[in-house]
Amino acid sequence: MADALYLPSSDPDVFTATTSTQGPWDPTLQHGGPPSALLTRAAERAESGWPFTVVRVAVEILGPIPVGEVRVSHHVARSGKSVELVETELSAGGRAAAKARVWRIRKTELDVPQIAAVPTDRPALPSERIESEHWPAGFLEAMDFRYVGTGGWSVPGPAAMWANLLVPLVDGEQITPLQRLMTLADCGNGVSSALPPGWMFINPDLTVHLARYPAGEWMCIDAATTVDPAGFGVAASTLYDLSGRVGHGAQSLFVSSP
């Protein structure tokens, strides 16, 4: 396991993806979680004229993302007094590999009625880490995964899983709770795989809506996947931290049989 998912360079926009970003389909390609978190990092760091909180992250995966050097850029696409849209882009080998559109809303303090409060219920956090024989290295090794109940990588159907990223996103840098959440949110289709080994179910996108900003190190995803015979599907998830619900995620799926 590498010391971080990405290593910084003398150029603040350029990073080297380590082997801890490797996905399950090809060891030369990254899992979608680390790039999603790196795009989110750029949006969180983009300057603003007022204190903000991120409320939505929509990631578009434009093609394979290699394990190697990547460049991340950002710009504010829409600025306002209370709401702004930040667009971020990750490129590799001279081509755009992934983009994100991130809505940020001006942070304030409100006395919210109890009926509108975010629920605090959550799945229980198991005590034992999960080891996987199917994908023992790469991104999976960099996470402490713990399934709730009888779920598992090789058990088809809806499932809930807690995870704690064991390494920083960027070497030498403190990772934010939202970046932790984004690394896990892209696991919805794998956590709740409805198809047997040999099938392919790759997501070209990931959208996360926040009900509140996450906190802490442990994040949970409770996901379910459905598949249409026309060759597509959707993985829908509810996301938690140790204090309760933090939001919802969704991934569109390209599905193909062996």
C-alpha positions as CSV (number, residue, x, y, z in Angstrom):
1,M,0.0,0.0,0.0
2,A,1.3,3.4,-1.0
3,D,1.6,6.3,1.5
4,A,-1.1,8.3,-0.3
5,L,-3.5,8.0,-3.3
6,Y,-1.7,10.9,-5.0
7,L,1.8,12.4,-4.8
8,P,2.1,16.2,-5.3
9,S,4.7,17.8,-7.6
10,S,6.4,21.2,-8.0
11,D,3.3,22.2,-10.1
12,P,0.3,22.5,-7.6
13,D,-2.0,21.3,-10.4
14,V,-0.1,18.1,-11.2
15,F,-0.2,14.8,-9.2
16,T,1.0,11.3,-9.6
17,A,-1.5,8.6,-8.9
18,T,0.0,5.7,-6.9
19,T,-0.9,2.0,-7.0
20,S,-3.4,2.6,-4.2
21,T,-5.7,4.1,-6.8
22,Q,-5.9,0.9,-8.9
23,G,-9.3,-0.3,-9.8
24,P,-10.7,-3.9,-10.2
25,W,-10.9,-4.0,-14.0
26,D,-7.2,-3.2,-15.0
27,P,-4.2,-2.5,-12.7
28,T,-3.1,0.3,-15.0
29,L,-6.3,2.2,-14.5
30,Q,-7.7,4.1,-11.5
31,H,-10.8,3.3,-9.6
32,G,-13.4,6.1,-9.9
33,G,-13.3,7.0,-6.2
34,P,-9.8,8.6,-6.0
35,P,-10.3,10.9,-9.1
36,S,-13.8,11.9,-7.8
37,A,-12.2,13.0,-4.5
38,L,-9.4,14.8,-6.3
39,L,-11.9,16.8,-8.4
40,T,-13.8,17.5,-5.2
41,R,-10.6,18.8,-3.5
42,A,-10.1,21.3,-6.3
43,A,-13.7,22.6,-5.8
44,E,-13.3,22.8,-2.1
45,R,-10.0,24.8,-2.6
46,A,-11.4,27.2,-5.2
47,E,-11.6,30.8,-3.8
48,S,-14.9,32.3,-2.8
49,G,-16.1,35.7,-1.5
50,W,-18.0,34.1,1.3
51,P,-17.9,30.9,3.6
52,F,-19.5,28.0,1.8
53,T,-20.5,24.4,2.0
54,V,-20.6,22.0,-0.9
55,V,-24.1,20.6,-1.5
56,R,-23.7,18.6,-4.7
57,V,-20.9,17.0,-6.7
58,A,-21.6,15.6,-10.2
59,V,-18.7,13.7,-11.7
60,E,-18.6,12.7,-15.4
61,I,-16.0,10.0,-16.2
62,L,-15.0,10.7,-19.8
63,G,-12.7,7.7,-20.3
64,P,-10.1,5.4,-18.7
65,I,-8.0,7.3,-16.1
66,P,-4.5,5.8,-16.0
67,V,-2.4,5.2,-12.9
68,G,0.2,7.9,-13.4
69,E,0.5,11.6,-13.9
70,V,-2.7,13.7,-13.9
71,R,-3.5,17.4,-14.0
72,V,-6.4,19.0,-12.2
73,S,-7.8,22.5,-13.1
74,H,-10.9,24.5,-12.0
75,H,-12.9,27.6,-12.7
76,V,-16.0,29.3,-11.2
77,A,-18.6,28.8,-13.9
78,R,-21.3,30.8,-12.0
79,S,-20.8,33.1,-9.1
80,G,-23.4,34.8,-7.0
81,K,-24.2,36.2,-3.6
82,S,-25.4,32.9,-2.1
83,V,-24.8,30.1,-4.7
84,E,-21.9,29.3,-7.0
85,L,-21.0,26.6,-9.5
86,V,-17.4,25.4,-9.7
87,E,-16.3,23.2,-12.6
88,T,-13.2,21.0,-12.2
89,E,-11.4,18.9,-14.8
90,L,-8.8,16.0,-14.5
91,S,-6.7,15.4,-17.6
92,A,-4.2,12.6,-18.3
93,G,-2.0,12.2,-21.3
94,G,-3.2,15.4,-22.8
95,R,-6.9,14.5,-22.8
96,A,-9.8,15.3,-20.4
97,A,-10.5,12.1,-18.4
98,A,-13.0,13.3,-15.9
99,K,-14.9,16.5,-15.0
100,A,-17.0,17.6,-12.0
101,R,-19.7,20.2,-11.5
102,V,-19.9,21.3,-7.9
103,W,-22.5,23.5,-6.3
104,R,-21.5,25.5,-3.3
105,I,-23.9,27.5,-1.1
106,R,-23.2,30.3,1.3
107,K,-22.9,28.9,4.8
108,T,-25.1,30.4,7.5
109,E,-26.6,29.5,10.9
110,L,-30.4,28.7,11.0
111,D,-32.8,27.5,13.7
112,V,-34.2,24.6,11.7
113,P,-37.6,23.0,12.8
114,Q,-37.2,19.4,13.9
115,I,-39.4,18.1,11.1
116,A,-36.8,19.3,8.6
117,A,-33.7,18.0,10.5
118,V,-31.5,15.4,8.9
119,P,-32.1,11.9,10.3
120,T,-29.5,10.6,12.8
121,D,-30.2,6.9,12.3
122,R,-27.4,4.9,10.6
123,P,-26.3,1.3,10.1
124,A,-24.2,-0.2,12.9
125,L,-20.4,-0.1,12.4
126,P,-19.0,-3.7,12.5
127,S,-15.9,-4.5,14.5
128,E,-14.0,-6.6,11.9
129,R,-12.3,-5.5,8.6
130,I,-13.2,-7.3,5.4
131,E,-10.5,-9.0,3.4
132,S,-11.1,-9.6,-0.3
133,E,-9.7,-12.5,-2.3
134,H,-11.0,-11.1,-5.6
135,W,-9.3,-7.7,-5.4
136,P,-6.6,-7.8,-2.8
137,A,-4.5,-4.8,-3.8
138,G,-4.9,-1.3,-5.1
139,F,-7.7,1.0,-3.9
140,L,-9.4,-1.8,-1.9
141,E,-6.2,-2.3,0.2
142,A,-6.1,1.5,1.0
143,M,-9.6,1.3,2.6
144,D,-10.7,-0.4,5.8
145,F,-14.0,-1.9,4.6
146,R,-16.6,-3.4,6.9
147,Y,-19.8,-4.9,5.6
148,V,-23.0,-4.6,7.6
149,G,-24.9,-7.8,8.1
150,T,-24.5,-10.6,5.5
151,G,-23.2,-8.5,2.6
152,G,-20.0,-9.1,0.8
153,W,-18.0,-8.5,-2.4
154,S,-19.1,-11.9,-3.8
155,V,-22.7,-11.7,-2.4
156,P,-25.1,-10.2,-5.0
157,G,-27.8,-7.8,-4.0
158,P,-28.3,-4.6,-1.9
159,A,-25.7,-4.1,0.8
160,A,-24.4,-1.6,3.3
161,M,-20.7,-1.1,4.1
162,W,-18.6,1.2,6.3
163,A,-15.2,2.4,5.1
164,N,-12.2,4.4,6.4
165,L,-9.6,5.6,4.0
166,L,-6.2,4.6,5.5
167,V,-4.0,7.0,3.6
168,P,-4.2,10.7,2.7
169,L,-5.7,11.7,-0.7
170,V,-2.6,13.8,-1.4
171,D,0.6,13.0,0.4
172,G,1.4,15.4,3.2
173,E,-2.1,16.9,3.3
174,Q,-5.1,16.5,5.6
175,I,-8.0,14.9,3.8
176,T,-11.4,16.5,4.3
177,P,-14.5,14.5,5.3
178,L,-16.2,15.2,1.9
179,Q,-13.2,13.9,0.0
180,R,-13.4,10.7,2.2
181,L,-17.1,10.4,1.3
182,M,-16.4,10.8,-2.4
183,T,-13.9,8.0,-2.5
184,L,-16.6,5.7,-1.1
185,A,-19.6,7.0,-3.0
186,D,-18.1,5.6,-6.2
187,C,-18.2,2.1,-4.7
188,G,-22.0,1.8,-4.8
189,N,-22.1,-0.4,-7.9
190,G,-19.5,-2.7,-6.5
191,V,-21.0,-2.9,-3.0
192,S,-24.4,-3.8,-4.3
193,S,-23.5,-5.8,-7.4
194,A,-26.5,-7.6,-8.7
195,L,-24.6,-9.6,-11.4
196,P,-22.4,-12.7,-11.2
197,P,-18.6,-12.7,-11.9
198,G,-17.8,-12.0,-15.5
199,W,-20.4,-9.4,-16.1
200,M,-19.2,-5.8,-16.6
201,F,-21.1,-2.9,-14.9
202,I,-19.0,0.3,-15.3
203,N,-20.3,3.7,-14.2
204,P,-19.7,6.8,-16.5
205,D,-20.9,9.1,-13.8
206,L,-21.4,9.7,-10.1
207,T,-23.7,12.3,-8.5
208,V,-23.8,13.0,-4.7
209,H,-26.3,15.3,-3.0
210,L,-25.5,16.3,0.5
211,A,-28.1,16.6,3.3
212,R,-25.4,17.9,5.6
213,Y,-21.6,18.2,5.4
214,P,-19.9,14.9,6.6
215,A,-17.6,14.7,9.6
216,G,-15.0,12.3,10.9
217,E,-13.1,9.4,9.2
218,W,-15.7,6.6,9.0
219,M,-18.3,6.8,6.1
220,C,-21.0,4.3,5.2
221,I,-22.7,3.5,1.9
222,D,-26.0,1.6,1.7
223,A,-26.6,0.8,-1.9
224,A,-28.8,-1.1,-4.3
225,T,-28.3,-1.8,-8.0
226,T,-31.0,-2.5,-10.7
227,V,-30.3,-3.6,-14.3
228,D,-32.4,-3.2,-17.4
229,P,-32.1,-5.9,-20.2
230,A,-31.3,-3.1,-22.6
231,G,-27.8,-3.0,-21.2
232,F,-27.9,-0.2,-18.5
233,G,-28.5,0.1,-14.8
234,V,-28.4,2.4,-11.8
235,A,-26.8,2.1,-8.4
236,A,-28.5,4.2,-5.9
237,S,-27.1,4.8,-2.4
238,T,-27.7,6.5,1.0
239,L,-24.6,7.9,2.6
240,Y,-23.8,8.2,6.3
241,D,-21.2,9.2,8.8
242,L,-21.1,8.2,12.5
243,S,-23.6,11.0,13.3
244,G,-26.3,9.8,10.8
245,R,-27.3,10.4,7.2
246,V,-25.2,12.8,5.1
247,G,-26.8,12.4,1.7
248,H,-27.5,10.3,-1.4
249,G,-25.5,9.1,-4.4
250,A,-26.3,7.6,-7.8
251,Q,-24.4,6.0,-10.6
252,S,-25.5,5.3,-14.1
253,L,-24.2,1.9,-15.3
254,F,-23.0,0.5,-18.6
255,V,-23.8,-3.3,-18.4
256,S,-22.5,-6.1,-20.6
257,S,-22.6,-9.9,-20.3
258,P,-19.6,-12.2,-20.4
